[in-house]
Structure formats: structure tokens, C-alpha cells
Amino acid sequence: MADNANNKKKTAKRTVHRETVDIVKLCAFWGIFFAAVLFVARGILGLFDLGNVGGTIISVFDLLGKLALLVAVAFPAYNYVRGKAQVWKIVYWAALVVYVAGCVLGML
């Protein structure tokens, strides 16, 4: 009977882990997909002369594409550093802040 209780606890841990892995995979896939669509749309719009409006739209597409890539990479990267030493977590958060700041400040 004690073995049965232990098996249920292990199963619950695996289910939570599996759901987390599925969310990470989902974010990675859709992040890459949206980034690809936005970058292709940006390239197509770049072929046309739309004046200032076109430049603004292209800038927005670039920003959204970069943020989509952030979503695609940030979750798997966090899962990687989650089990590492504290210094790796600090490096992760510092890199994330620099990336987001670069995306936002690069658009100003």
C-alpha cells in the first residue's frame, strides 16, 4: 500500500513536469513561427515604397519578431538555468534584461 502511494506521488511530479515541457515546446514553436511570419511580411513590405507609414509598420514588425523570438528562447533558457548555480540565474536575467532593453531602445 505504501508503494501505491509513492507511485501516485511520482506520477504527479511527472505530469507537472510534462505539462511544463509541453508549454515550453509550445512557446518555442509559436515564437519561431510568428517571428518567421513577421520577418517575411517585413521583407515583402520593404519591397514597396510606403513612405513613413511603411517604415513604422516595418519597425513594429521587427519589434514583434524580436519579442516572439524572446518568447521562443526565454522559456527553454530558463529551464536550462533553473537547476544550475545562482550565478547562471543571474547571468540569465541580466541577458534577458539587456535583450529586452535592446529591442525597445533599438526601436526609439
Helices and strands as residue ranges (DSSP letters): H 2-46, H 51-82, H 86-107
